């Protein structure tokens, strides 16, 4: 009985670990938890000023301001050091435009369902 129980326990522990990893959002080689990307999008929403135009340079400034925000999740902070940080943040934001779709894995940038 103990011989069968040990492998079953190992499988259950592995499944628990995998299920806790949750949905991931990927941009190229970079992979982030969906919850972190949702928080990033929420912070970007706070940065938007009502009635302002969102030109390219204005958008880049908004993404760079995001890096100064202490509420930015720690796993997204390394993006700030990258040369293409505004582009990466923009693509992550687009990936979770409809977070319900991402959680259902309709979006190719999301994995881990």
N, CA, C and O atoms as CSV, one atom per row, in Angstrom:
chain,resi,resn,atom,element,x,y,z
A,1,UNK,N,N,0.827,-1.190,0.000
A,1,UNK,CA,C,0.000,0.000,0.000
A,1,UNK,C,C,0.873,1.256,0.000
A,1,UNK,O,O,0.575,2.209,-0.720
A,2,UNK,N,N,1.930,1.273,0.784
A,2,UNK,CA,C,2.818,2.430,0.866
A,2,UNK,C,C,3.549,2.647,-0.443
A,2,UNK,O,O,3.902,3.778,-0.777
A,3,UNK,N,N,3.782,1.573,-1.190
A,3,UNK,CA,C,4.477,1.681,-2.472
A,3,UNK,C,C,3.625,2.455,-3.471
A,3,UNK,O,O,4.162,3.246,-4.246
A,4,UNK,N,N,2.323,2.248,-3.470
A,4,UNK,CA,C,1.411,2.954,-4.374
A,4,UNK,C,C,1.169,4.380,-3.875
A,4,UNK,O,O,1.058,5.305,-4.679
A,5,UNK,N,N,1.089,4.558,-2.594
A,5,UNK,CA,C,0.777,5.854,-2.009
A,5,UNK,C,C,1.851,6.908,-2.313
A,5,UNK,O,O,1.509,8.058,-2.589
A,6,UNK,N,N,3.120,6.551,-2.269
A,6,UNK,CA,C,4.217,7.508,-2.495
A,6,UNK,C,C,4.166,8.131,-3.890
A,6,UNK,O,O,4.233,9.356,-3.998
A,7,UNK,N,N,4.052,7.341,-4.965
A,7,UNK,CA,C,3.977,7.966,-6.299
A,7,UNK,C,C,2.736,8.839,-6.472
A,7,UNK,O,O,2.800,9.876,-7.132
A,8,UNK,N,N,1.621,8.438,-5.894
A,8,UNK,CA,C,0.385,9.222,-5.993
A,8,UNK,C,C,0.585,10.563,-5.295
A,8,UNK,O,O,0.149,11.597,-5.800
A,9,UNK,N,N,1.236,10.549,-4.149
A,9,UNK,CA,C,1.496,11.784,-3.411
A,9,UNK,C,C,2.396,12.723,-4.215
A,9,UNK,O,O,2.165,13.931,-4.253
A,10,UNK,N,N,3.405,12.170,-4.846
A,10,UNK,CA,C,4.324,12.985,-5.651
A,10,UNK,C,C,3.561,13.645,-6.803
A,10,UNK,O,O,3.737,14.836,-7.063
A,11,UNK,N,N,2.728,12.886,-7.482
A,11,UNK,CA,C,1.938,13.434,-8.595
A,11,UNK,C,C,1.015,14.543,-8.093
A,11,UNK,O,O,0.901,15.590,-8.731
A,12,UNK,N,N,0.363,14.323,-6.966
A,12,UNK,CA,C,-0.529,15.343,-6.412
A,12,UNK,C,C,0.232,16.615,-6.045
A,12,UNK,O,O,-0.252,17.720,-6.291
A,13,UNK,N,N,1.400,16.466,-5.467
A,13,UNK,CA,C,2.208,17.640,-5.126
A,13,UNK,C,C,2.627,18.400,-6.374
A,13,UNK,O,O,2.596,19.631,-6.390
A,14,UNK,N,N,3.018,17.684,-7.416
A,14,UNK,CA,C,3.400,18.337,-8.670
A,14,UNK,C,C,2.219,19.065,-9.291
A,14,UNK,O,O,2.370,20.188,-9.771
A,15,UNK,N,N,1.050,18.444,-9.288
A,15,UNK,CA,C,-0.145,19.085,-9.848
A,15,UNK,C,C,-0.512,20.334,-9.059
A,15,UNK,O,O,-0.923,21.338,-9.640
A,16,UNK,N,N,-0.368,20.277,-7.753
A,16,UNK,CA,C,-0.654,21.447,-6.920
A,16,UNK,C,C,0.290,22.583,-7.267
A,16,UNK,O,O,-0.129,23.734,-7.390
A,17,UNK,N,N,1.567,22.256,-7.425
A,17,UNK,CA,C,2.554,23.287,-7.766
A,17,UNK,C,C,2.253,23.899,-9.129
A,17,UNK,O,O,2.318,25.118,-9.290
A,18,UNK,N,N,1.924,23.064,-10.108
A,18,UNK,CA,C,1.630,23.552,-11.455
A,18,UNK,C,C,0.383,24.430,-11.440
A,18,UNK,O,O,0.364,25.473,-12.094
A,19,UNK,N,N,-0.655,24.034,-10.712
A,19,UNK,CA,C,-1.891,24.813,-10.695
A,19,UNK,C,C,-1.697,26.154,-10.001
A,19,UNK,O,O,-2.407,27.110,-10.312
A,20,UNK,N,N,-0.749,26.247,-9.066
A,20,UNK,CA,C,-0.499,27.507,-8.386
A,20,UNK,C,C,0.249,28.485,-9.281
A,20,UNK,O,O,0.206,29.694,-9.051
A,21,UNK,N,N,0.928,27.977,-10.290
A,21,UNK,CA,C,1.661,28.855,-11.200
A,21,UNK,C,C,0.700,29.771,-11.944
A,21,UNK,O,O,1.054,30.909,-12.251
A,22,UNK,N,N,-0.509,29.301,-12.238
A,22,UNK,CA,C,-1.529,30.120,-12.863
A,22,UNK,C,C,-1.226,30.471,-14.302
A,22,UNK,O,O,-0.335,29.902,-14.933
A,23,UNK,N,N,-1.986,31.417,-14.800
A,23,UNK,CA,C,-1.861,31.861,-16.183
A,23,UNK,C,C,-0.681,32.808,-16.295
A,23,UNK,O,O,-0.482,33.677,-15.446
A,24,UNK,N,N,0.092,32.633,-17.340
A,24,UNK,CA,C,1.267,33.451,-17.598
A,24,UNK,C,C,1.043,34.256,-18.879
A,24,UNK,O,O,0.365,33.798,-19.799
A,25,UNK,N,N,1.614,35.445,-18.929
A,25,UNK,CA,C,1.569,36.282,-20.129
A,25,UNK,C,C,2.995,36.396,-20.633
A,25,UNK,O,O,3.912,36.693,-19.868
A,26,UNK,N,N,3.177,36.158,-21.924
A,26,UNK,CA,C,4.516,36.117,-22.501
A,26,UNK,C,C,4.680,37.178,-23.573
A,26,UNK,O,O,3.785,37.421,-24.383
A,27,UNK,N,N,5.862,37.811,-23.555
A,27,UNK,CA,C,6.262,38.730,-24.614
A,27,UNK,C,C,7.667,38.309,-25.024
A,27,UNK,O,O,8.644,38.615,-24.341
A,28,UNK,N,N,7.755,37.609,-26.139
A,28,UNK,CA,C,9.054,37.077,-26.557
A,28,UNK,C,C,9.555,36.076,-25.529
A,28,UNK,O,O,8.874,35.097,-25.224
A,29,UNK,N,N,10.751,36.322,-24.992
A,29,UNK,CA,C,11.354,35.441,-23.988
A,29,UNK,C,C,10.855,35.755,-22.577
A,29,UNK,O,O,11.070,34.965,-21.658
A,30,UNK,N,N,10.201,36.886,-22.400
A,30,UNK,CA,C,9.772,37.328,-21.075
A,30,UNK,C,C,8.414,36.724,-20.730
A,30,UNK,O,O,7.503,36.709,-21.557
A,31,UNK,N,N,8.288,36.224,-19.496
A,31,UNK,CA,C,7.045,35.613,-19.042
A,31,UNK,C,C,6.691,36.198,-17.680
A,31,UNK,O,O,7.535,36.280,-16.788
A,32,UNK,N,N,5.422,36.605,-17.532
A,32,UNK,CA,C,4.966,37.243,-16.298
A,32,UNK,C,C,3.638,36.643,-15.858
A,32,UNK,O,O,2.846,36.208,-16.694
A,33,UNK,N,N,3.386,36.615,-14.544
A,33,UNK,CA,C,2.076,36.159,-14.063
A,33,UNK,C,C,0.972,37.109,-14.524
A,33,UNK,O,O,1.155,38.326,-14.554
A,34,UNK,N,N,-0.167,36.540,-14.881
A,34,UNK,CA,C,-1.299,37.338,-15.333
A,34,UNK,C,C,-1.684,38.390,-14.302
A,34,UNK,O,O,-2.005,39.522,-14.664
A,35,UNK,N,N,-1.656,38.030,-13.029
A,35,UNK,CA,C,-2.044,38.981,-11.985
A,35,UNK,C,C,-1.135,40.211,-11.975
A,35,UNK,O,O,-1.606,41.322,-11.731
A,36,UNK,N,N,0.154,40.027,-12.235
A,36,UNK,CA,C,1.078,41.162,-12.275
A,36,UNK,C,C,0.773,42.076,-13.455
A,36,UNK,O,O,0.820,43.300,-13.338
A,37,UNK,N,N,0.459,41.460,-14.597
A,37,UNK,CA,C,0.153,42.255,-15.788
A,37,UNK,C,C,-1.166,43.002,-15.602
A,37,UNK,O,O,-1.306,44.137,-16.058
A,38,UNK,N,N,-2.135,42.367,-14.933
A,38,UNK,CA,C,-3.404,43.057,-14.630
A,38,UNK,C,C,-3.146,44.268,-13.728
A,38,UNK,O,O,-3.738,45.328,-13.930
A,39,UNK,N,N,-2.274,44.114,-12.744
A,39,UNK,CA,C,-1.943,45.217,-11.840
A,39,UNK,C,C,-1.256,46.332,-12.627
A,39,UNK,O,O,-1.536,47.510,-12.403
A,40,UNK,N,N,-0.360,45.972,-13.546
A,40,UNK,CA,C,0.301,46.959,-14.387
A,40,UNK,C,C,-0.723,47.750,-15.191
A,40,UNK,O,O,-0.640,48.975,-15.284
A,41,UNK,N,N,-1.692,47.041,-15.773
A,41,UNK,CA,C,-2.721,47.710,-16.570
A,41,UNK,C,C,-3.547,48.644,-15.699
A,41,UNK,O,O,-3.902,49.744,-16.122
A,42,UNK,N,N,-3.852,48.208,-14.490
A,42,UNK,CA,C,-4.596,49.047,-13.543
A,42,UNK,C,C,-3.803,50.323,-13.233
A,42,UNK,O,O,-4.372,51.413,-13.191
A,43,UNK,N,N,-2.517,50.188,-13.021
A,43,UNK,CA,C,-1.670,51.354,-12.736
A,43,UNK,C,C,-1.606,52.290,-13.939
A,43,UNK,O,O,-1.595,53.510,-13.778
A,44,UNK,N,N,-1.564,51.724,-15.136
A,44,UNK,CA,C,-1.559,52.554,-16.345
A,44,UNK,C,C,-2.861,53.328,-16.455
A,44,UNK,O,O,-2.860,54.475,-16.902
A,45,UNK,N,N,-3.957,52.729,-16.059
A,45,UNK,CA,C,-5.250,53.413,-16.079
A,45,UNK,C,C,-5.256,54.614,-15.162
A,45,UNK,O,O,-5.898,55.622,-15.459
A,46,UNK,N,N,-4.546,54.517,-14.049
A,46,UNK,CA,C,-4.445,55.637,-13.115
A,46,UNK,C,C,-3.584,56.753,-13.692
A,46,UNK,O,O,-3.778,57.924,-13.367
A,47,UNK,N,N,-2.619,56.385,-14.559
A,47,UNK,CA,C,-1.718,57.377,-15.158
A,47,UNK,C,C,-2.406,58.195,-16.245
A,47,UNK,O,O,-2.032,59.339,-16.505
A,48,UNK,N,N,-3.433,57.587,-16.887
A,48,UNK,CA,C,-4.135,58.301,-17.967
A,48,UNK,C,C,-4.807,59.554,-17.428
A,48,UNK,O,O,-5.416,59.552,-16.359
A,49,UNK,N,N,-4.679,60.607,-18.193
A,49,UNK,CA,C,-5.341,61.859,-17.833
A,49,UNK,C,C,-6.560,62.013,-18.722
A,49,UNK,O,O,-6.438,61.924,-19.943
A,50,UNK,N,N,-7.741,62.242,-18.142
A,50,UNK,CA,C,-8.946,62.408,-18.963
A,50,UNK,C,C,-8.788,63.544,-19.966
A,50,UNK,O,O,-8.323,64.633,-19.629
A,51,UNK,N,N,-9.187,63.265,-21.209
A,51,UNK,CA,C,-9.164,64.298,-22.231
A,51,UNK,C,C,-7.813,64.505,-22.885
A,51,UNK,O,O,-7.698,65.352,-23.771
A,52,UNK,N,N,-6.788,63.772,-22.490
A,52,UNK,CA,C,-5.476,63.971,-23.111
A,52,UNK,C,C,-5.354,63.062,-24.324
A,52,UNK,O,O,-5.936,61.978,-24.363
A,53,UNK,N,N,-4.601,63.509,-25.299
A,53,UNK,CA,C,-4.361,62.673,-26.463
A,53,UNK,C,C,-3.274,61.675,-26.089
A,53,UNK,O,O,-2.432,61.947,-25.233
A,54,UNK,N,N,-3.304,60.528,-26.735
A,54,UNK,CA,C,-2.296,59.519,-26.422
A,54,UNK,C,C,-1.383,59.346,-27.619
A,54,UNK,O,O,-1.389,58.302,-28.271
A,55,UNK,N,N,-0.616,60.351,-27.901
A,55,UNK,CA,C,0.378,60.277,-28.960
A,55,UNK,C,C,1.494,59.349,-28.561
A,55,UNK,O,O,1.597,58.952,-27.401
A,56,UNK,N,N,2.344,58.994,-29.529
A,56,UNK,CA,C,3.411,58.030,-29.276
A,56,UNK,C,C,4.345,58.477,-28.159
A,56,UNK,O,O,4.641,57.695,-27.257
A,57,UNK,N,N,4.819,59.733,-28.204
A,57,UNK,CA,C,5.752,60.188,-27.172
A,57,UNK,C,C,5.069,60.291,-25.817
A,57,UNK,O,O,5.679,60.012,-24.785
A,58,UNK,N,N,3.797,60.694,-25.819
A,58,UNK,CA,C,3.044,60.770,-24.567
A,58,UNK,C,C,2.861,59.382,-23.961
A,58,UNK,O,O,2.951,59.208,-22.746
A,59,UNK,N,N,2.605,58.404,-24.816
A,59,UNK,CA,C,2.434,57.029,-24.358
A,59,UNK,C,C,3.737,56.501,-23.781
A,59,UNK,O,O,3.724,55.825,-22.753
A,60,UNK,N,N,4.859,56.797,-24.422
A,60,UNK,CA,C,6.159,56.353,-23.915
A,60,UNK,C,C,6.425,56.952,-22.545
A,60,UNK,O,O,6.944,56.266,-21.664
A,61,UNK,N,N,6.083,58.211,-22.349
A,61,UNK,CA,C,6.269,58.861,-21.055
A,61,UNK,C,C,5.425,58.146,-19.999
A,61,UNK,O,O,5.887,57.926,-18.879
A,62,UNK,N,N,4.193,57.783,-20.350
A,62,UNK,CA,C,3.313,57.081,-19.406
A,62,UNK,C,C,3.926,55.752,-18.987
A,62,UNK,O,O,3.912,55.416,-17.803
A,63,UNK,N,N,4.465,54.987,-19.941
A,63,UNK,CA,C,5.076,53.702,-19.615
A,63,UNK,C,C,6.324,53.902,-18.757
A,63,UNK,O,O,6.586,53.110,-17.852
A,64,UNK,N,N,7.083,54.938,-19.032
A,64,UNK,CA,C,8.272,55.203,-18.228
A,64,UNK,C,C,7.894,55.659,-16.819
A,64,UNK,O,O,8.587,55.331,-15.857
A,65,UNK,N,N,6.807,56.409,-16.693
A,65,UNK,CA,C,6.325,56.808,-15.366
A,65,UNK,C,C,5.900,55.586,-14.566
A,65,UNK,O,O,6.006,55.567,-13.339
A,66,UNK,N,N,5.421,54.575,-15.262
A,66,UNK,CA,C,5.022,53.334,-14.610
A,66,UNK,C,C,6.197,52.738,-13.831
A,66,UNK,O,O,6.009,52.187,-12.746
A,67,UNK,N,N,7.391,52.847,-14.378
A,67,UNK,CA,C,8.580,52.305,-13.713
A,67,UNK,C,C,8.884,53.024,-12.401
A,67,UNK,O,O,9.519,52.456,-11.512
A,68,UNK,N,N,8.438,54.253,-12.280
A,68,UNK,CA,C,8.670,55.011,-11.048
A,68,UNK,C,C,7.607,54.738,-9.996
A,68,UNK,O,O,7.750,55.147,-8.844
A,69,UNK,N,N,6.549,54.054,-10.384
A,69,UNK,CA,C,5.448,53.787,-9.471
A,69,UNK,C,C,5.835,52.658,-8.513
A,69,UNK,O,O,6.145,51.555,-8.961
A,70,UNK,N,N,5.822,52.915,-7.204
A,70,UNK,CA,C,6.209,51.875,-6.241
A,70,UNK,C,C,5.239,50.692,-6.193
A,70,UNK,O,O,5.564,49.647,-5.631
A,71,UNK,N,N,4.056,50.853,-6.778
A,71,UNK,CA,C,3.071,49.766,-6.790
A,71,UNK,C,C,3.281,48.785,-7.946
A,71,UNK,O,O,2.609,47.756,-8.013
A,72,UNK,N,N,4.214,49.101,-8.862
A,72,UNK,CA,C,4.490,48.191,-9.970
A,72,UNK,C,C,4.984,46.862,-9.402
A,72,UNK,O,O,5.928,46.850,-8.611
A,73,UNK,N,N,4.364,45.738,-9.788
A,73,UNK,CA,C,4.795,44.435,-9.260
A,73,UNK,C,C,6.290,44.187,-9.486
A,73,UNK,O,O,6.849,44.553,-10.519
A,74,UNK,N,N,6.907,43.567,-8.507
A,74,UNK,CA,C,8.356,43.331,-8.537
A,74,UNK,C,C,8.801,42.514,-9.735
A,74,UNK,O,O,9.894,42.734,-10.257
A,75,UNK,N,N,7.972,41.568,-10.186
A,75,UNK,CA,C,8.394,40.745,-11.317
A,75,UNK,C,C,8.350,41.505,-12.644
A,75,UNK,O,O,8.869,41.013,-13.646
A,76,UNK,N,N,7.738,42.699,-12.669
A,76,UNK,CA,C,7.738,43.525,-13.881
A,76,UNK,C,C,8.842,44.586,-13.859
A,76,UNK,O,O,9.125,45.196,-14.890
A,77,UNK,N,N,9.463,44.811,-12.716
A,77,UNK,CA,C,10.490,45.845,-12.596
A,77,UNK,C,C,11.682,45.646,-13.544
A,77,UNK,O,O,12.204,46.638,-14.053
A,78,UNK,N,N,12.137,44.414,-13.803
A,78,UNK,CA,C,13.262,44.246,-14.735
A,78,UNK,C,C,12.986,44.795,-16.140
A,78,UNK,O,O,13.918,45.130,-16.872
A,79,UNK,N,N,11.717,44.885,-16.509
A,79,UNK,CA,C,11.362,45.437,-17.824
A,79,UNK,C,C,11.838,46.881,-17.929
A,79,UNK,O,O,12.235,47.328,-19.005
A,80,UNK,N,N,11.802,47.612,-16.819
A,80,UNK,CA,C,12.177,49.028,-16.818
A,80,UNK,C,C,13.619,49.239,-17.269
A,80,UNK,O,O,13.943,50.298,-17.808
A,81,UNK,N,N,14.478,48.265,-17.063
A,81,UNK,CA,C,15.885,48.389,-17.447
A,81,UNK,C,C,16.114,48.072,-18.925
A,81,UNK,O,O,17.205,48.304,-19.447
A,82,UNK,N,N,15.108,47.551,-19.588
A,82,UNK,CA,C,15.256,47.178,-20.999
A,82,UNK,C,C,15.070,48.387,-21.902
A,82,UNK,O,O,14.296,49.296,-21.601
A,83,UNK,N,N,15.782,48.380,-22.994
A,83,UNK,CA,C,15.719,49.491,-23.952
A,83,UNK,C,C,14.315,49.658,-24.530
A,83,UNK,O,O,13.867,50.778,-24.776
A,84,UNK,N,N,13.630,48.545,-24.744
A,84,UNK,CA,C,12.288,48.572,-25.341
A,84,UNK,C,C,11.194,48.492,-24.275
A,84,UNK,O,O,10.128,47.934,-24.535
A,85,UNK,N,N,11.437,49.036,-23.086
A,85,UNK,CA,C,10.458,48.955,-21.994
A,85,UNK,C,C,9.073,49.453,-22.418
A,85,UNK,O,O,8.087,48.761,-22.163
A,86,UNK,N,N,8.957,50.629,-23.057
A,86,UNK,CA,C,7.615,51.078,-23.456
A,86,UNK,C,C,6.916,50.082,-24.382
A,86,UNK,O,O,5.715,49.846,-24.255
A,87,UNK,N,N,7.673,49.500,-25.312
A,87,UNK,CA,C,7.089,48.524,-26.238
A,87,UNK,C,C,6.638,47.265,-25.521
A,87,UNK,O,O,5.578,46.717,-25.822
A,88,UNK,N,N,7.445,46.806,-24.573
A,88,UNK,CA,C,7.094,45.600,-23.818
A,88,UNK,C,C,5.838,45.849,-22.996
A,88,UNK,O,O,4.911,45.039,-23.011
A,89,UNK,N,N,5.806,46.976,-22.275
A,89,UNK,CA,C,4.622,47.291,-21.481
A,89,UNK,C,C,3.386,47.437,-22.360
A,89,UNK,O,O,2.302,46.998,-21.976
A,90,UNK,N,N,3.536,48.052,-23.542
A,90,UNK,CA,C,2.400,48.229,-24.451
A,90,UNK,C,C,1.874,46.868,-24.903
A,90,UNK,O,O,0.663,46.648,-24.927
A,91,UNK,N,N,2.780,45.953,-25.262
A,91,UNK,CA,C,2.344,44.623,-25.713
A,91,UNK,C,C,1.694,43.836,-24.578
A,91,UNK,O,O,0.711,43.128,-24.797
A,92,UNK,N,N,2.238,43.955,-23.372
A,92,UNK,CA,C,1.620,43.273,-22.227
A,92,UNK,C,C,0.222,43.818,-21.969
A,92,UNK,O,O,-0.709,43.068,-21.676
A,93,UNK,N,N,0.094,45.131,-22.083
A,93,UNK,CA,C,-1.216,45.759,-21.881
A,93,UNK,C,C,-2.214,45.261,-22.931
A,93,UNK,O,O,-3.364,44.959,-22.611
A,94,UNK,N,N,-1.766,45.179,-24.177
A,94,UNK,CA,C,-2.644,44.689,-25.243
A,94,UNK,C,C,-3.018,43.233,-25.016
A,94,UNK,O,O,-4.135,42.824,-25.332
A,95,UNK,N,N,-2.101,42.448,-24.473
A,95,UNK,CA,C,-2.361,41.026,-24.248
A,95,UNK,C,C,-3.487,40.817,-23.246
A,95,UNK,O,O,-4.210,39.824,-23.318
A,96,UNK,N,N,-3.635,41.746,-22.317
A,96,UNK,CA,C,-4.684,41.586,-21.293
A,96,UNK,C,C,-5.780,42.641,-21.445
A,96,UNK,O,O,-6.426,43.016,-20.467
A,97,UNK,N,N,-5.984,43.113,-22.669
A,97,UNK,CA,C,-7.063,44.072,-22.908
A,97,UNK,C,C,-8.384,43.524,-22.409
A,97,UNK,O,O,-9.179,44.254,-21.816
A,98,UNK,N,N,-8.621,42.256,-22.643
A,98,UNK,CA,C,-9.795,41.593,-22.104
A,98,UNK,C,C,-9.294,40.437,-21.246
A,98,UNK,O,O,-9.095,39.334,-21.754
A,99,UNK,N,N,-9.087,40.677,-19.946
A,99,UNK,CA,C,-8.496,39.646,-19.092
A,99,UNK,C,C,-9.295,38.351,-19.050
A,99,UNK,O,O,-8.727,37.290,-18.789
A,100,UNK,N,N,-10.597,38.415,-19.299
A,100,UNK,CA,C,-11.396,37.187,-19.317
A,100,UNK,C,C,-10.932,36.273,-20.448
A,100,UNK,O,O,-10.861,35.056,-20.274
A,101,UNK,N,N,-10.614,36.856,-21.607
A,101,UNK,CA,C,-10.127,36.055,-22.721
A,101,UNK,C,C,-8.780,35.450,-22.401
A,101,UNK,O,O,-8.516,34.300,-22.752
A,102,UNK,N,N,-7.919,36.214,-21.734
A,102,UNK,CA,C,-6.602,35.705,-21.391
A,102,UNK,C,C,-6.739,34.526,-20.436
A,102,UNK,O,O,-6.044,33.522,-20.588
A,103,UNK,N,N,-7.620,34.639,-19.464
A,103,UNK,CA,C,-7.789,33.562,-18.500
A,103,UNK,C,C,-8.376,32.318,-19.149
A,103,UNK,O,O,-8.203,31.213,-18.636
A,104,UNK,N,N,-9.062,32.484,-20.265
A,104,UNK,CA,C,-9.600,31.336,-20.995
A,104,UNK,C,C,-8.607,30.828,-22.035
A,104,UNK,O,O,-8.894,29.867,-22.749
A,105,UNK,N,N,-7.446,31.465,-22.124
A,105,UNK,CA,C,-6.394,31.076,-23.052
A,105,UNK,C,C,-6.788,31.219,-24.514
A,105,UNK,O,O,-6.346,30.432,-25.352
A,106,UNK,N,N,-7.602,32.202,-24.831
A,106,UNK,CA,C,-7.928,32.527,-26.200
A,106,UNK,C,C,-6.769,33.316,-26.791
A,106,UNK,O,O,-6.481,33.216,-27.984
A,107,UNK,N,N,-6.106,34.102,-25.946
A,107,UNK,CA,C,-5.012,34.963,-26.363
A,107,UNK,C,C,-3.719,34.150,-26.449
A,107,UNK,O,O,-3.355,33.458,-25.499
A,108,UNK,N,N,-3.029,34.235,-27.582
A,108,UNK,CA,C,-1.803,33.464,-27.787
A,108,UNK,C,C,-0.687,33.880,-26.810
A,108,UNK,O,O,0.227,33.093,-26.563
A,109,UNK,N,N,-0.744,35.093,-26.256
A,109,UNK,CA,C,0.282,35.539,-25.334
A,109,UNK,C,C,0.124,34.930,-23.946
A,109,UNK,O,O,1.019,35.047,-23.108
A,110,UNK,N,N,-1.004,34.284,-23.703
A,110,UNK,CA,C,-1.280,33.720,-22.384
A,110,UNK,C,C,-1.109,32.219,-22.412
A,110,UNK,O,O,-1.448,31.566,-23.399
A,111,UNK,N,N,-0.582,31.668,-21.330
A,111,UNK,CA,C,-0.422,30.219,-21.233
A,111,UNK,C,C,-0.600,29.807,-19.792
A,111,UNK,O,O,-0.635,30.652,-18.897
A,112,UNK,N,N,-0.711,28.523,-19.565
A,112,UNK,CA,C,-0.770,28.005,-18.213
A,112,UNK,C,C,-2.154,27.629,-17.756
A,112,UNK,O,O,-2.393,27.505,-16.554
A,113,UNK,N,N,-3.083,27.443,-18.692
A,113,UNK,CA,C,-4.446,27.088,-18.294
A,113,UNK,C,C,-4.540,25.641,-17.878
A,113,UNK,O,O,-5.618,25.173,-17.512
